[in-house]
Amino acid sequence: MIDTRPAEIENRGSVGHWEGDLINGASATGNLVTLVERNTRNTLIERTSTKEADKILDFKSKFMLFLEFFKIGTILIDSVF
């Protein structure tokens, strides 16, 4: 849970802690699936035309392939995943 994460993560004191989210576009223009590293602000973004959970999980899997190139400590995903 976001309110129980350690101070080191909350304060952005170390690299490797990621947050995922789904951003809804206006008037059916699409959505963005994002992963942001809290310290460096490295960001992975993918556009999608749907908010269906199974399609969003496909994007999450795609992001995981990219994350092998970055340091990973934790990944906090919004409930949409």
Phi and psi in radians as a Rosetta constraint file:
Dihedral C 1 N 2 CA 2 C 2 CIRCULARHARMONIC -1.099 0.35
Dihedral N 2 CA 2 C 2 N 3 CIRCULARHARMONIC -0.550 0.35
Dihedral C 2 N 3 CA 3 C 3 CIRCULARHARMONIC -1.441 0.35
Dihedral N 3 CA 3 C 3 N 4 CIRCULARHARMONIC -0.064 0.35
Dihedral C 3 N 4 CA 4 C 4 CIRCULARHARMONIC -2.037 0.35
Dihedral N 4 CA 4 C 4 N 5 CIRCULARHARMONIC 0.177 0.35
Dihedral C 4 N 5 CA 5 C 5 CIRCULARHARMONIC -1.277 0.35
Dihedral N 5 CA 5 C 5 N 6 CIRCULARHARMONIC 2.629 0.35
Dihedral C 5 N 6 CA 6 C 6 CIRCULARHARMONIC -1.039 0.35
Dihedral N 6 CA 6 C 6 N 7 CIRCULARHARMONIC 2.680 0.35
Dihedral C 6 N 7 CA 7 C 7 CIRCULARHARMONIC -1.019 0.35
Dihedral N 7 CA 7 C 7 N 8 CIRCULARHARMONIC -0.637 0.35
Dihedral C 7 N 8 CA 8 C 8 CIRCULARHARMONIC -1.015 0.35
Dihedral N 8 CA 8 C 8 N 9 CIRCULARHARMONIC -0.671 0.35
Dihedral C 8 N 9 CA 9 C 9 CIRCULARHARMONIC -1.337 0.35
Dihedral N 9 CA 9 C 9 N 10 CIRCULARHARMONIC -0.804 0.35
Dihedral C 9 N 10 CA 10 C 10 CIRCULARHARMONIC -1.038 0.35
Dihedral N 10 CA 10 C 10 N 11 CIRCULARHARMONIC -0.684 0.35
Dihedral C 10 N 11 CA 11 C 11 CIRCULARHARMONIC -1.510 0.35
Dihedral N 11 CA 11 C 11 N 12 CIRCULARHARMONIC 0.036 0.35
Dihedral C 11 N 12 CA 12 C 12 CIRCULARHARMONIC 1.026 0.35
Dihedral N 12 CA 12 C 12 N 13 CIRCULARHARMONIC 0.692 0.35
Dihedral C 12 N 13 CA 13 C 13 CIRCULARHARMONIC -1.426 0.35
Dihedral N 13 CA 13 C 13 N 14 CIRCULARHARMONIC -0.191 0.35
Dihedral C 13 N 14 CA 14 C 14 CIRCULARHARMONIC -2.558 0.35
Dihedral N 14 CA 14 C 14 N 15 CIRCULARHARMONIC 2.785 0.35
Dihedral C 14 N 15 CA 15 C 15 CIRCULARHARMONIC -1.535 0.35
Dihedral N 15 CA 15 C 15 N 16 CIRCULARHARMONIC 2.554 0.35
Dihedral C 15 N 16 CA 16 C 16 CIRCULARHARMONIC 2.043 0.35
Dihedral N 16 CA 16 C 16 N 17 CIRCULARHARMONIC 0.082 0.35
Dihedral C 16 N 17 CA 17 C 17 CIRCULARHARMONIC -1.912 0.35
Dihedral N 17 CA 17 C 17 N 18 CIRCULARHARMONIC 2.058 0.35
Dihedral C 17 N 18 CA 18 C 18 CIRCULARHARMONIC -1.941 0.35
Dihedral N 18 CA 18 C 18 N 19 CIRCULARHARMONIC 2.632 0.35
Dihedral C 18 N 19 CA 19 C 19 CIRCULARHARMONIC -2.204 0.35
Dihedral N 19 CA 19 C 19 N 20 CIRCULARHARMONIC 2.382 0.35
Dihedral C 19 N 20 CA 20 C 20 CIRCULARHARMONIC -1.967 0.35
Dihedral N 20 CA 20 C 20 N 21 CIRCULARHARMONIC 2.600 0.35
Dihedral C 20 N 21 CA 21 C 21 CIRCULARHARMONIC -2.730 0.35
Dihedral N 21 CA 21 C 21 N 22 CIRCULARHARMONIC 2.881 0.35
Dihedral C 21 N 22 CA 22 C 22 CIRCULARHARMONIC -2.086 0.35
Dihedral N 22 CA 22 C 22 N 23 CIRCULARHARMONIC 2.149 0.35
Dihedral C 22 N 23 CA 23 C 23 CIRCULARHARMONIC -1.867 0.35
Dihedral N 23 CA 23 C 23 N 24 CIRCULARHARMONIC 2.135 0.35
Dihedral C 23 N 24 CA 24 C 24 CIRCULARHARMONIC -1.547 0.35
Dihedral N 24 CA 24 C 24 N 25 CIRCULARHARMONIC 2.266 0.35
Dihedral C 24 N 25 CA 25 C 25 CIRCULARHARMONIC -1.396 0.35
Dihedral N 25 CA 25 C 25 N 26 CIRCULARHARMONIC 2.836 0.35
Dihedral C 25 N 26 CA 26 C 26 CIRCULARHARMONIC -1.421 0.35
Dihedral N 26 CA 26 C 26 N 27 CIRCULARHARMONIC 2.554 0.35
Dihedral C 26 N 27 CA 27 C 27 CIRCULARHARMONIC 0.872 0.35
Dihedral N 27 CA 27 C 27 N 28 CIRCULARHARMONIC 0.864 0.35
Dihedral C 27 N 28 CA 28 C 28 CIRCULARHARMONIC 1.008 0.35
Dihedral N 28 CA 28 C 28 N 29 CIRCULARHARMONIC 0.659 0.35
Dihedral C 28 N 29 CA 29 C 29 CIRCULARHARMONIC -1.548 0.35
Dihedral N 29 CA 29 C 29 N 30 CIRCULARHARMONIC -0.080 0.35
Dihedral C 29 N 30 CA 30 C 30 CIRCULARHARMONIC 2.039 0.35
Dihedral N 30 CA 30 C 30 N 31 CIRCULARHARMONIC -3.077 0.35
Dihedral C 30 N 31 CA 31 C 31 CIRCULARHARMONIC -2.410 0.35
Dihedral N 31 CA 31 C 31 N 32 CIRCULARHARMONIC 2.812 0.35
Dihedral C 31 N 32 CA 32 C 32 CIRCULARHARMONIC -2.105 0.35
Dihedral N 32 CA 32 C 32 N 33 CIRCULARHARMONIC 2.284 0.35
Dihedral C 32 N 33 CA 33 C 33 CIRCULARHARMONIC -1.730 0.35
Dihedral N 33 CA 33 C 33 N 34 CIRCULARHARMONIC 2.208 0.35
Dihedral C 33 N 34 CA 34 C 34 CIRCULARHARMONIC -2.227 0.35
Dihedral N 34 CA 34 C 34 N 35 CIRCULARHARMONIC 2.636 0.35
Dihedral C 34 N 35 CA 35 C 35 CIRCULARHARMONIC -2.306 0.35
Dihedral N 35 CA 35 C 35 N 36 CIRCULARHARMONIC 2.214 0.35
Dihedral C 35 N 36 CA 36 C 36 CIRCULARHARMONIC -2.198 0.35
Dihedral N 36 CA 36 C 36 N 37 CIRCULARHARMONIC 2.266 0.35
Dihedral C 36 N 37 CA 37 C 37 CIRCULARHARMONIC -1.392 0.35
Dihedral N 37 CA 37 C 37 N 38 CIRCULARHARMONIC 2.227 0.35
Dihedral C 37 N 38 CA 38 C 38 CIRCULARHARMONIC -1.168 0.35
Dihedral N 38 CA 38 C 38 N 39 CIRCULARHARMONIC -0.564 0.35
Dihedral C 38 N 39 CA 39 C 39 CIRCULARHARMONIC -1.527 0.35
Dihedral N 39 CA 39 C 39 N 40 CIRCULARHARMONIC -0.942 0.35
Dihedral C 39 N 40 CA 40 C 40 CIRCULARHARMONIC -1.492 0.35
Dihedral N 40 CA 40 C 40 N 41 CIRCULARHARMONIC -0.307 0.35
Dihedral C 40 N 41 CA 41 C 41 CIRCULARHARMONIC 1.168 0.35
Dihedral N 41 CA 41 C 41 N 42 CIRCULARHARMONIC 0.324 0.35
Dihedral C 41 N 42 CA 42 C 42 CIRCULARHARMONIC -0.974 0.35
Dihedral N 42 CA 42 C 42 N 43 CIRCULARHARMONIC 2.390 0.35
Dihedral C 42 N 43 CA 43 C 43 CIRCULARHARMONIC -2.328 0.35
Dihedral N 43 CA 43 C 43 N 44 CIRCULARHARMONIC 2.346 0.35
Dihedral C 43 N 44 CA 44 C 44 CIRCULARHARMONIC -1.971 0.35
Dihedral N 44 CA 44 C 44 N 45 CIRCULARHARMONIC 2.263 0.35
Dihedral C 44 N 45 CA 45 C 45 CIRCULARHARMONIC -2.314 0.35
Dihedral N 45 CA 45 C 45 N 46 CIRCULARHARMONIC 2.411 0.35
Dihedral C 45 N 46 CA 46 C 46 CIRCULARHARMONIC -2.388 0.35
Dihedral N 46 CA 46 C 46 N 47 CIRCULARHARMONIC 2.349 0.35
Dihedral C 46 N 47 CA 47 C 47 CIRCULARHARMONIC -1.545 0.35
Dihedral N 47 CA 47 C 47 N 48 CIRCULARHARMONIC 2.488 0.35
Dihedral C 47 N 48 CA 48 C 48 CIRCULARHARMONIC -2.480 0.35
Dihedral N 48 CA 48 C 48 N 49 CIRCULARHARMONIC 2.606 0.35
Dihedral C 48 N 49 CA 49 C 49 CIRCULARHARMONIC -1.666 0.35
Dihedral N 49 CA 49 C 49 N 50 CIRCULARHARMONIC 0.018 0.35
Dihedral C 49 N 50 CA 50 C 50 CIRCULARHARMONIC -2.266 0.35
Dihedral N 50 CA 50 C 50 N 51 CIRCULARHARMONIC 2.779 0.35
Dihedral C 50 N 51 CA 51 C 51 CIRCULARHARMONIC -1.988 0.35
Dihedral N 51 CA 51 C 51 N 52 CIRCULARHARMONIC 0.179 0.35
Dihedral C 51 N 52 CA 52 C 52 CIRCULARHARMONIC -1.140 0.35
Dihedral N 52 CA 52 C 52 N 53 CIRCULARHARMONIC 2.332 0.35
Dihedral C 52 N 53 CA 53 C 53 CIRCULARHARMONIC -0.982 0.35
Dihedral N 53 CA 53 C 53 N 54 CIRCULARHARMONIC -0.751 0.35
Dihedral C 53 N 54 CA 54 C 54 CIRCULARHARMONIC -1.142 0.35
Dihedral N 54 CA 54 C 54 N 55 CIRCULARHARMONIC -0.591 0.35
Dihedral C 54 N 55 CA 55 C 55 CIRCULARHARMONIC -1.262 0.35
Dihedral N 55 CA 55 C 55 N 56 CIRCULARHARMONIC -0.668 0.35
Dihedral C 55 N 56 CA 56 C 56 CIRCULARHARMONIC -1.150 0.35
Dihedral N 56 CA 56 C 56 N 57 CIRCULARHARMONIC -0.646 0.35
Dihedral C 56 N 57 CA 57 C 57 CIRCULARHARMONIC -1.102 0.35
Dihedral N 57 CA 57 C 57 N 58 CIRCULARHARMONIC -0.574 0.35
Dihedral C 57 N 58 CA 58 C 58 CIRCULARHARMONIC -1.052 0.35
Dihedral N 58 CA 58 C 58 N 59 CIRCULARHARMONIC -0.733 0.35
Dihedral C 58 N 59 CA 59 C 59 CIRCULARHARMONIC -1.171 0.35
Dihedral N 59 CA 59 C 59 N 60 CIRCULARHARMONIC -0.681 0.35
Dihedral C 59 N 60 CA 60 C 60 CIRCULARHARMONIC -1.033 0.35
Dihedral N 60 CA 60 C 60 N 61 CIRCULARHARMONIC -0.749 0.35
Dihedral C 60 N 61 CA 61 C 61 CIRCULARHARMONIC -1.098 0.35
Dihedral N 61 CA 61 C 61 N 62 CIRCULARHARMONIC -0.692 0.35
Dihedral C 61 N 62 CA 62 C 62 CIRCULARHARMONIC -1.095 0.35
Dihedral N 62 CA 62 C 62 N 63 CIRCULARHARMONIC -0.747 0.35
Dihedral C 62 N 63 CA 63 C 63 CIRCULARHARMONIC -1.075 0.35
Dihedral N 63 CA 63 C 63 N 64 CIRCULARHARMONIC -0.659 0.35
Dihedral C 63 N 64 CA 64 C 64 CIRCULARHARMONIC -1.054 0.35
Dihedral N 64 CA 64 C 64 N 65 CIRCULARHARMONIC -0.571 0.35
Dihedral C 64 N 65 CA 65 C 65 CIRCULARHARMONIC -1.128 0.35
Dihedral N 65 CA 65 C 65 N 66 CIRCULARHARMONIC -0.699 0.35
Dihedral C 65 N 66 CA 66 C 66 CIRCULARHARMONIC -1.196 0.35
Dihedral N 66 CA 66 C 66 N 67 CIRCULARHARMONIC -0.601 0.35
Dihedral C 66 N 67 CA 67 C 67 CIRCULARHARMONIC -1.173 0.35
Dihedral N 67 CA 67 C 67 N 68 CIRCULARHARMONIC -0.272 0.35
Dihedral C 67 N 68 CA 68 C 68 CIRCULARHARMONIC -1.123 0.35
Dihedral N 68 CA 68 C 68 N 69 CIRCULARHARMONIC -0.289 0.35
Dihedral C 68 N 69 CA 69 C 69 CIRCULARHARMONIC -1.567 0.35
Dihedral N 69 CA 69 C 69 N 70 CIRCULARHARMONIC -0.113 0.35
Dihedral C 69 N 70 CA 70 C 70 CIRCULARHARMONIC -2.039 0.35
Dihedral N 70 CA 70 C 70 N 71 CIRCULARHARMONIC 2.790 0.35
Dihedral C 70 N 71 CA 71 C 71 CIRCULARHARMONIC -1.269 0.35
Dihedral N 71 CA 71 C 71 N 72 CIRCULARHARMONIC 2.331 0.35
Dihedral C 71 N 72 CA 72 C 72 CIRCULARHARMONIC -2.145 0.35
Dihedral N 72 CA 72 C 72 N 73 CIRCULARHARMONIC 2.132 0.35
Dihedral C 72 N 73 CA 73 C 73 CIRCULARHARMONIC -1.850 0.35
Dihedral N 73 CA 73 C 73 N 74 CIRCULARHARMONIC -1.019 0.35
Dihedral C 73 N 74 CA 74 C 74 CIRCULARHARMONIC -2.457 0.35
Dihedral N 74 CA 74 C 74 N 75 CIRCULARHARMONIC 2.765 0.35
Dihedral C 74 N 75 CA 75 C 75 CIRCULARHARMONIC -2.316 0.35
Dihedral N 75 CA 75 C 75 N 76 CIRCULARHARMONIC 2.050 0.35
Dihedral C 75 N 76 CA 76 C 76 CIRCULARHARMONIC -1.803 0.35
Dihedral N 76 CA 76 C 76 N 77 CIRCULARHARMONIC 1.993 0.35
Dihedral C 76 N 77 CA 77 C 77 CIRCULARHARMONIC -1.851 0.35
Dihedral N 77 CA 77 C 77 N 78 CIRCULARHARMONIC 2.334 0.35
Dihedral C 77 N 78 CA 78 C 78 CIRCULARHARMONIC -1.043 0.35
Dihedral N 78 CA 78 C 78 N 79 CIRCULARHARMONIC 2.803 0.35
Dihedral C 78 N 79 CA 79 C 79 CIRCULARHARMONIC -1.122 0.35
Dihedral N 79 CA 79 C 79 N 80 CIRCULARHARMONIC -0.186 0.35
Dihedral C 79 N 80 CA 80 C 80 CIRCULARHARMONIC -1.222 0.35
Dihedral N 80 CA 80 C 80 N 81 CIRCULARHARMONIC -0.363 0.35
